[in-house]
């Protein structure tokens, strides 16, 4: 009511993709008495002021609302209103809706929803955490604002991955120009390139006090301990890596996989002390077994 806005930054281990970070963030504030929640993907830029999500929560009596909705079924198997679901780019929830989201989405790293055996695991994860989430709500309690699916005339059968606005640039431009679509994807060069929308992007960021916001932040340590080079590890962590796992500076900085020193290919083969050491290094059992606990750019 005062009109003041408070921004609080919190940091969590990124071990369950976007949904895991959202869950960790929600769990840290869920008892704070908030009536509404917004979840937005970090890969989008605002093109204009936009209140549609909050307006829906206030006036439409829904549990979950989203910037965009789709009629495309999982794996592009069919198309129609019976397949209705909403995308995760920008969503809003009331308290009941957030409860449903947490129950469905806030699962452990080794949960089957994360599709460890699927070759196209990203599509599988979207199916589980976006498509299937929409089915957990009553039909009249879910509402999307903009149609994600491009019209038939703008699609190509041999390129089903261009079905939605994210990869279909012609359709995205139509949404922006004729329907007031409010965002651009930061990882799509054609959406944020040096062209007519650059001015729109700058409007939303030009007044940010960047020096103040980023003062004192050391981005070189913004990664799990097991991904950092030896020089970036606290001395206590170096000692654990030395005494329990047999690393030294040279071996650590050349390390590409977690089992390279231990010669053990699965978590089950590790001793209790080794497991605790890898957990201290923020390497989970799932990541260890996937050979994902390695130093980034080890040879630099």
C-alpha positions in Angstrom: 0.0 0.0 0.0 3.0 2.3 0.6 4.1 1.9 -3.0 7.6 0.8 -1.9 9.2 -2.2 -3.6 11.7 -4.5 -1.9 14.1 -6.6 -3.9 15.8 -9.4 -2.1 18.4 -11.6 -3.8 18.7 -15.3 -2.8 20.9 -17.9 -4.2 20.4 -21.7 -4.5 22.2 -24.6 -6.0 21.0 -25.1 -9.6 20.5 -28.9 -9.6 17.0 -29.2 -10.9 16.8 -26.8 -13.9 14.5 -23.8 -13.7 11.8 -25.6 -11.8 14.2 -26.5 -9.0 15.3 -22.9 -8.5 11.7 -21.7 -8.5 10.9 -24.3 -5.9 13.8 -23.3 -3.7 12.9 -19.7 -4.0 9.2 -20.3 -3.2 10.1 -22.5 -0.2 12.1 -19.6 1.2 9.1 -17.2 1.2 6.0 -19.4 1.2 5.4 -18.7 4.9 5.7 -14.9 4.4 2.0 -14.4 3.9 2.0 -13.5 0.2 -1.4 -13.9 -1.6 0.1 -14.0 -5.1 3.2 -15.3 -6.7 4.9 -14.7 -10.0 7.5 -16.9 -11.7 9.4 -15.7 -14.7 12.1 -17.3 -16.8 15.5 -15.5 -16.7 15.9 -15.7 -20.5 13.4 -12.9 -21.4 13.5 -9.2 -21.8 10.6 -6.9 -21.2 9.5 -4.8 -24.2 7.0 -2.7 -22.4 5.2 -2.2 -19.1 2.9 -5.2 -18.5 0.5 -6.0 -15.8 -1.6 -8.7 -17.5 -0.5 -11.6 -15.2 -1.4 -9.7 -12.0 -4.6 -8.4 -13.6 -5.7 -11.9 -14.3 -5.1 -13.0 -10.7 -7.0 -10.1 -9.4 -10.0 -10.1 -11.8 -10.3 -13.5 -13.4 -10.5 -15.7 -10.3 -7.9 -18.2 -11.5 -5.3 -20.3 -9.7 -2.7 -20.2 -12.4 -2.3 -17.8 -15.3 0.4 -17.5 -17.9 1.7 -15.1 -20.6 1.1 -17.8 -23.3 -1.0 -20.9 -23.9 -0.7 -23.7 -26.4 -3.0 -26.3 -28.0 -0.1 -28.5 -29.1 0.1 -31.9 -27.4 3.2 -33.6 -26.0 5.7 -34.5 -28.7 3.5 -32.6 -31.2 1.3 -35.7 -31.3 -1.9 -33.7 -31.9 -3.4 -30.3 -31.8 -6.7 -28.9 -30.3 -8.3 -27.2 -27.4 -8.4 -30.5 -25.5 -4.6 -30.3 -25.2 -4.7 -26.8 -23.6 -1.7 -26.0 -21.4 0.2 -22.9 -20.4 3.9 -22.1 -20.8 6.4 -21.4 -18.0 7.9 -18.2 -19.5 5.9 -16.0 -17.1 3.3 -17.4 -14.8 1.2 -16.1 -11.8 -0.4 -18.1 -9.0 -2.8 -17.4 -6.2 -2.2 -19.2 -2.9 -4.2 -22.3 -3.8 -2.5 -22.4 -7.2 0.9 -22.2 -5.7 0.1 -25.1 -3.4 -0.8 -27.2 -6.5 2.4 -26.1 -8.2 4.5 -27.1 -5.2 2.9 -30.5 -4.8 3.4 -31.3 -8.5 6.7 -29.6 -9.3 8.9 -29.5 -6.1 10.4 -33.0 -6.3 13.8 -34.4 -5.7 16.7 -34.4 -8.2 16.4 -38.1 -8.8 12.6 -37.9 -9.6 11.5 -39.5 -12.9 10.1 -36.2 -13.9 13.7 -35.1 -14.8 13.9 -37.8 -17.4 17.4 -39.3 -16.8 17.0 -42.0 -19.4 15.4 -39.8 -22.2 17.6 -38.7 -25.1 15.5 -35.6 -25.5 15.3 -34.9 -21.8 14.6 -31.2 -22.2 11.4 -31.9 -24.1 10.5 -34.6 -21.6 11.0 -32.2 -18.7 8.7 -29.6 -20.4 6.1 -32.3 -20.8 6.2 -33.2 -17.1 6.5 -29.8 -15.6 4.4 -27.7 -18.0 2.0 -29.8 -19.9 1.1 -32.1 -17.0 1.0 -29.3 -14.5 -1.9 -27.7 -16.3 -3.9 -30.8 -15.9 -3.7 -30.6 -12.1 -6.0 -27.5 -12.1 -9.7 -27.3 -12.9 -10.1 -26.1 -16.5 -11.7 -22.8 -15.5 -8.9 -22.0 -13.1 -6.1 -21.9 -15.7 -5.8 -19.0 -18.2 -3.2 -18.0 -20.7 -3.1 -14.6 -22.4 -1.4 -14.9 -25.8 -1.6 -17.9 -28.2 1.9 -19.5 -28.3 1.1 -21.6 -31.5 1.8 -20.0 -34.8 -0.9 -20.0 -37.4 -0.8 -22.9 -39.9 0.3 -20.5 -42.7 3.5 -19.7 -40.7 4.5 -23.3 -39.9 6.5 -25.9 -41.7 5.7 -29.6 -41.3 9.4 -30.5 -41.5 10.2 -28.0 -38.7 7.8 -28.7 -35.9 10.2 -27.1 -33.5 9.2 -23.7 -35.0 5.6 -24.3 -33.9 5.6 -21.6 -31.2 6.6 -17.9 -31.0 9.9 -18.8 -29.4 11.5 -20.2 -32.6 9.1 -18.7 -35.1 10.4 -15.2 -35.7 7.7 -14.2 -38.2 5.0 -15.1 -35.7 6.8 -13.5 -32.8 7.0 -10.2 -34.7 3.3 -10.4 -35.4 2.5 -10.9 -31.7 4.6 -7.9 -30.8 3.4 -5.6 -33.5 -0.3 -6.5 -33.6 -1.1 -7.9 -30.1 1.3 -6.1 -27.9 3.3 -9.1 -26.8 5.5 -7.8 -24.0 8.7 -9.9 -24.1 11.6 -11.1 -26.2 13.8 -14.1 -25.7 17.3 -13.1 -24.8 18.8 -16.3 -26.4 17.1 -15.7 -29.7 19.3 -13.3 -31.7 16.6 -12.3 -34.1 14.4 -11.2 -31.2 17.1 -9.0 -29.5 19.4 -8.1 -32.4 20.3 -4.7 -33.6 17.0 -3.7 -35.2 13.8 -1.8 -34.5 13.1 -3.4 -31.1 16.4 -2.4 -29.5 14.9 0.8 -28.4 12.1 -1.1 -26.6 14.6 -3.2 -24.8 16.6 -0.2 -23.6 13.5 1.5 -22.2 13.2 -1.1 -19.5 16.8 -1.2 -18.4 18.3 2.3 -18.9 17.4 3.5 -15.4 18.7 0.6 -13.5 21.4 1.6 -11.0 23.9 -1.0 -12.2 26.8 0.0 -10.1 24.7 -0.1 -7.0 23.0 -3.4 -7.8 26.2 -5.2 -8.6 28.5 -3.6 -6.0 30.5 -6.2 -4.1 29.2 -9.2 -6.1 31.9 -11.6 -7.2 30.5 -13.4 -10.2 33.6 -15.6 -10.5 32.3 -17.8 -7.7 28.7 -17.9 -9.0 28.9 -21.7 -9.7 28.9 -24.9 -7.6 32.1 -25.7 -5.8 32.8 -28.7 -8.0 32.9 -26.5 -11.1 35.3 -23.9 -9.9 39.1 -24.0 -10.5 41.3 -24.8 -7.5 42.2 -21.2 -7.0 38.6 -20.3 -6.5 38.0 -22.8 -3.8 38.0 -21.9 -0.1 41.0 -23.4 1.7 38.7 -25.6 3.8 37.2 -27.1 0.7 40.7 -27.6 -0.9 41.6 -29.5 2.2 38.6 -31.8 1.9 39.4 -32.4 -1.8 43.0 -33.2 -0.8 42.6 -35.4 2.2 39.6 -37.4 1.2 39.5 -37.4 -2.6 43.2 -37.3 -3.3 43.2 -34.1 -5.4 45.9 -31.4 -5.6 45.9 -28.2 -7.6 47.2 -29.8 -10.8 44.9 -32.8 -10.7 41.9 -30.7 -9.9 42.3 -28.2 -12.7 42.7 -31.0 -15.2 39.7 -32.8 -14.0 36.9 -33.5 -16.5 34.8 -36.0 -14.6 34.1 -36.7 -10.9 35.3 -40.3 -10.9 38.6 -39.5 -12.6 40.6 -39.7 -9.3 38.5 -42.2 -7.4 38.2 -44.6 -10.4 34.7 -45.3 -9.2 32.0 -44.9 -11.8 28.9 -44.8 -9.6 27.8 -43.2 -6.4 27.2 -46.6 -4.8 30.9 -47.5 -5.0 32.0 -44.5 -2.9 32.7 -44.7 0.7 30.7 -42.7 3.2 33.6 -40.2 3.6 33.8 -39.8 -0.2 30.1 -39.3 -0.5 30.1 -36.6 2.1 33.1 -34.9 0.5 31.4 -34.8 -2.9 28.2 -33.5 -1.3 30.3 -30.8 0.4 31.6 -30.0 -3.1 27.9 -29.6 -4.2 28.0 -32.7 -6.4 24.9 -34.7 -5.9 24.5 -38.5 -6.5 22.6 -37.9 -9.7 25.2 -35.6 -11.1 28.1 -37.9 -10.1 26.5 -40.8 -11.9 26.0 -38.7 -15.0 29.6 -37.6 -14.9 28.5 -34.0 -14.5 30.6 -33.0 -11.5 33.6 -31.5 -13.3 35.6 -28.3 -13.5 34.3 -25.9 -16.1 37.0 -25.0 -18.6 39.6 -27.1 -16.7 42.5 -26.4 -19.0 42.3 -22.6 -18.9 
